[in-house]
């Protein structure tokens, strides 16, 4: 970002046009530097979703959890995990659809096992000329829906993670390699961004898991999390980094 002044002007323009004062950002081309979080916070953005790969898929931030970057007080980071152009551009990974699905299923399995969010960026232009990646995207949504996924916007995911945590410790055990704890979290009901009226209670998840993805109408990112969080073990590795 050229400066927080320019960023504030852009944020104010979006707020004026949309009427939404809770605004997040994903930097074009995922441009990011050590002082980007501070500049985004000074510009008034609520969250960022730029920490990801544009030439691979996986965990550039090393996590599936929404977190607060170093050096800021309020800004939250919704880590990006999967982007369409990284999968299919010949100059990037250049995968076939079969190869891409095999790789993405590993990310879905990681979210299933470890909880957190699974963030997918699928550009509007990818569902038509010149890319025509719409069939793959539809199959991806069907895959998540078949797993009883819950789909929400980036803002809804970030606000959920920003709420004070509460839950009940249901089990735990220690081994030579570490400790595993199971925490049953509070029940959460999704709500519309611009209204206090509930959309619907979260569907009863399989194994307590809630998943989500990208809203292509606003290029908002995908979210996936668990009601039962498990801590411990080795972090997931990016197979393509």
N, C-alpha and C positions, 0 to 999 in steps of 0.2 A: 504494500500500500504506500502511495506517494507521501501521505501524511494524514494525521488524524483529522485535520481540517477538511480535506477532500472527502475522507471517509464519512465525516459527520454530515457533509452536504448530501452525499449519496443516500445515507440513512434517512435524512429528513425528507428527501424526495420520495423514497419508498413509503415512508410513513404518511406523507401527504396524499399519495395516490391510493394507498391501500386502507388507510385509516387504522392500521395496526401499529401500535407503539412497541410491541415486543418483536424485534427484528433480529434475525441471524444472518450469517453470510457464509458463502463458500467462495474462496478466492479463485478467480479464473486461472486455469492451468495449475491450480494448487500452489500458486506462488506463496511462499512462507519464509519468514526469517525469524531470528531470535527475538526481535522486538515487535513482531506482528501482533501477538496477543495484547500487549500494552496499547498499541495504536488502535486496535479494534475496540478495546474497552473504553478508551478515551473518546472514541467516535460514538459511543453509545450502543454498540451492538450487544445483544444478550448472549449470543453463542456464536461459535465458529465451527465449520465442518470441513476444514481444509487439510487436516493432517491425514494423508493417505497417499497412495501411489497412483501415478498416471501411466506407469509402464509395467505394473504388476498388480496383483491383488493380495491382500493380507493385512498385517497388523503393524503399520508404520509407527503407531503410537505405543505398540506393545500391549494393547488392552482392548477389551470389548466394553469397557465401562466409560460412561461420561465422566469427565474429570475437569479440574480447574488447573490450567497451565501455570507454570511458575511466573511470578512477577505481576499477577493480576489479583484483584479482590473479588470480582463478581463474574467475569466472563467464563463461560463453560465451553469445553471442547467436546463435540460429538464426533468421535473418530470415524473416518471414512474407510471402508473395507473393500468395496467392489465398485469399479467404474467401467462402463461399457466400452469406451474407447481403448482402455488398457487391454481388455480382452481381445478385441477384434481388429484393431488397426495393424496393418502389416508392419509398420515401423515400431510397434510396441510388441505385445506378445503374439499377435497374429494367429490366434487359436481357431480351430474349427468349433462349431457349436457343441459337438460331442466332448471335445477336450475342455471347453469352457464349463460345461455342466459338471463334468467330473471334478474339476477344481473347485467350483462354487459349492458343491455338495460337501466338500471338506470344511469350508467356512461355516456352512449351516450346521454341520455336526459339531463344530467347535462351540457355536452359540448354544446349541442344544445341551452340550455337556457342561459348559462353564458359565452360561448366562451372560448378561450384559446386553449390548446392542449389536445388530448387524446392519450396517449402513450401506445402502446401494445408491449410486448416482447414475441414473439413466436419462440421458438428455432427450428433450422433446424431439429434436431433429433426428434422433436415432430410430424413430418409429415410422419414418417416411424417407423420401429421397434425400440424400443420396445413399443412405446407409441401409435402410430396410432391416433393422434389427428388431422389429416389432414381434415377430413370431417367437423369437427366443425369449423376449421379455414376458410375453404372455405365458409361455411354458414355465418360466421362473416363478411367476405369481401363482400359477396353479400348483407348483411344487410346494410353495410356502403355505398356500391355503389347505392343501391336503394334509399338512402337518399341524393343522389347527392354529395357524399363525394369526397374530393380531397386528393389524396394520395401522400405523399412526404417522402423524407429521413429525418433522424434526423438533418443532417447538414443543409438542406434547411429550416427546421422549425426554427432552432436556428438562422440562418443568417437573416431570415425574422424578427424575434423579435428583433434582434440587430440593425436593421435600425432605424433611427430617426423617431419617430411617427409623423404623420400628418393626419389631417382630419378636418371634419366640424361638429360643434356642432349643431345637428338638433332639439333636444328637451330636456327638463329636467323639473322635478318637485320635490318638497320637500313634505314630509309627516312627521307625528310625529315619525315614525320609521326610517327615513333616507331620502336620496336623490337618485333619479334615473336619470341618464344622458344617452342619446343616442348619440354616436359619429359615424359618417360615415367615415370610414378610406379610405386611398388611394387604387387605383386599383393596384394589384400586379400580375406580370407575372412570373411563375416558370421558372427556368433555370437549365440546367444540371450542375452538380458539376464540371465537367472537361471541359466544353465548354461554350462559351458565346452565342451559338445558343439557342434560346428559344425552350423548349419542345412544349408548346402550351399555349395560354392564359388560365387562370383559367376558368372553366366552370361557366356559370351564376348560382350562387347558389340559392337554395331555401331559402327564408327569409335571404339572404345575408350570408349564412353559408358555410364555407369551412371545410371539415373534412379530416382526413387522418389516416394512420395506419402503419403497420410494413412491411418493405421490407425483406422477409425471406432469400433472396439470400445473404444479408450482415448482417443480424440480426440488421439492423437499425430500429429505433423505429418509431412509428406512430405519426402523427401530425394532429390536428384538430383545426381550429380557425374560428372566425367570421369576416366578414367585418364590421358588426355593433356590437359594444361592449356595453354592459350594465353593469354599475357599481352600486352597492348598494345591499341591502338585506343581508340575512345571508349566510355565506359560506356553501358549500355543505359538508355534513358529511359522513364519511366512515362507511357504515352500518355494516362492518365486522371487524372493528378494535378492 
